[in-house]
Amino acid sequence: MASGRRPEHRAPPEIFYNEDEARKYTSNTRMIEIQEQLSERAIELLALPDHPCFILDIGCGSGLSGESLTNQDHTWIGLDISPSMLEVATEREVEGDLLQSDMGQGIPFRPGTFDGAISVSAVQWLCNADKKYHHPQKRLYKFFSTLYASLARGARAVMQMYPENSEQLELITQQAMKAGFSGGLVIDFPNSTKAKKIFLCLFAGGTTQELPQALGTEDSRQGQISYTDKRERVRQIRNSKAPKKSRQWIMEKKERRRKQGRSCRPDTKFTGRKRPNSF
């Protein structure tokens, strides 16, 4: 991608992702497919246990990545700086809680809150100084140090990103390690221009963990089969769910909200019934 076309060079994220851009982004089927693939890969790299976990989605946008978490029965909170993106997420009735916040000012949660964190296509924005008082190095350190604190010990954070150059990639990685994380880069399909994807896989203390195997390398055949099988299982789970807006879908959503302690209307024989069009 030419540098002049990178979104980070056109405007700060809260301005670039205005109402029109947010809706266009969320209605683009190709973009939805890419977000789904990246999110599922990031969740796989988290190596979560086989039970629902509490996950932080950094730069959640309109909730596309959060839907992958919901499909795997995880509870999540989404953080984003763009009010227009969060408004679209609210209209789409995503399952996660949403918070407008600048990740460069830190992660505003108590220590040990989350079992893991993911971020898709967001961290590279911190390498730009959109305001006079912005210092990329300081903002990255503030982000990673508060993220480290908000994670349970031994938890992982997986950041998929599009760094502009090797200097940005080094800056991001250095500040993550300075903040206390261990781990490193997982680069899928490193020899492909189009399929290459960069993930920063970080470990928040705990016992020593081995960096996950990248896809598309000579010795990753076994890992790639495992990933493909998991993707297929996720698709089967998604396809087995009730159609959106159906009675079953509404009942399941209300039950999840009750388990989360949220208020919702009582169930009646009219729940989920399609109303006739008004004239």
Long-range contacts (C-beta under 8 A, 24 or more apart in sequence): 1-162, 3-164, 6-164, 8-124, 8-125, 8-127, 8-128, 8-164, 9-128, 12-130, 12-131, 13-81, 13-82, 13-125, 14-81, 14-82, 14-83, 17-61, 17-82, 17-84, 17-85, 18-84, 19-84, 19-87, 21-84, 22-61, 22-62, 22-82, 22-84, 22-85, 22-87, 22-88, 23-88, 25-61, 25-62, 25-85, 26-61, 26-62, 26-64, 26-88, 26-92, 31-64, 32-64, 35-64, 35-65, 35-120, 36-64, 36-67, 36-68, 38-65, 38-120, 38-121, 38-160, 38-197, 39-64, 39-65, 39-67, 39-68, 39-69, 39-118, 39-120, 40-68, 40-230, 40-231, 40-234, 41-160, 41-188, 41-197, 41-199, 41-227, 42-118, 42-119, 42-120, 42-158, 42-160, 42-199, 43-68, 43-69, 43-72, 43-74, 43-118, 43-158, 44-227, 44-230, 45-156, 45-158, 45-186, 45-199, 45-201, 45-212, 46-116, 46-118, 46-156, 46-158, 47-156, 47-212, 48-74, 48-115, 48-116, 53-115, 53-116, 54-113, 54-114, 54-115, 55-114, 55-115, 55-116, 55-117, 55-118, 56-107, 56-109, 56-113, 56-114, 56-116, 56-117, 56-118, 56-147, 56-150, 57-96, 57-117, 57-118, 57-119, 58-103, 58-107, 58-117, 58-118, 58-119, 58-122, 58-123, 58-147, 58-159, 59-103, 59-119, 59-120, 59-121, 59-122, 59-123, 59-125, 60-85, 60-86, 60-89, 60-96, 60-98, 61-85, 61-89, 62-86, 62-88, 62-89, 62-92, 62-94, 63-88, 63-89, 63-92, 63-94, 63-96, 63-98, 65-118, 65-120, 66-94, 66-95, 66-96, 67-94, 67-95, 68-234, 69-96, 69-118, 70-94, 70-95, 70-96, 71-234, 71-237, 71-238, 71-241, 72-234, 72-237, 75-260, 77-109, 77-114, 79-103, 79-107, 93-253, 95-253, 95-256, 103-143, 104-134, 104-139, 104-140, 104-142, 104-143, 105-139, 105-142, 106-142, 106-143, 106-145, 106-146, 107-143, 107-146, 107-147, 107-149, 107-150, 108-146, 109-150, 110-150, 111-149, 111-150, 112-149, 112-150, 112-151, 112-152, 112-153, 113-150, 113-151, 113-152, 114-150, 114-151, 114-152, 114-155, 115-151, 115-152, 115-155, 116-151, 116-155, 116-156, 116-157, 116-158, 117-147, 117-150, 117-151, 117-155, 117-156, 117-157, 117-158, 118-157, 118-158, 118-159, 118-160, 119-157, 119-158, 119-159, 119-160, 119-161, 120-160, 121-160, 121-161, 121-162, 122-159, 122-161, 123-159, 123-161, 123-172, 123-200, 124-161, 124-162, 124-163, 124-164, 124-168, 124-172, 126-172, 127-163, 127-164, 127-168, 127-171, 127-172, 136-171, 137-171, 137-175, 140-171, 140-172, 140-175, 140-176, 141-175, 141-178, 141-179, 143-175, 144-175, 144-176, 144-178, 144-179, 144-181, 144-202, 145-179, 145-180, 147-179, 148-179, 148-180, 148-181, 148-204, 148-205, 151-204, 152-204, 153-204, 153-205, 153-206, 154-203, 154-204, 154-205, 154-206, 154-207, 154-209, 155-203, 155-204, 155-206, 156-183, 156-201, 156-202, 156-203, 156-204, 156-209, 157-181, 157-201, 157-202, 157-204, 158-199, 158-200, 158-201, 158-202, 159-199, 159-200, 159-202, 160-197, 160-198, 160-199, 161-198, 161-199, 161-200, 162-198, 163-198, 169-198, 172-200, 173-200, 176-200, 176-202, 180-204, 180-205, 182-208, 182-209, 183-209, 183-211, 184-211, 186-211, 186-212, 186-213, 186-214, 187-214, 188-214, 188-215, 188-216, 189-214, 189-215, 189-216, 190-214, 190-216, 190-217, 191-216, 192-216, 245-272, 246-272, 247-271, 247-272, 247-273, 248-272
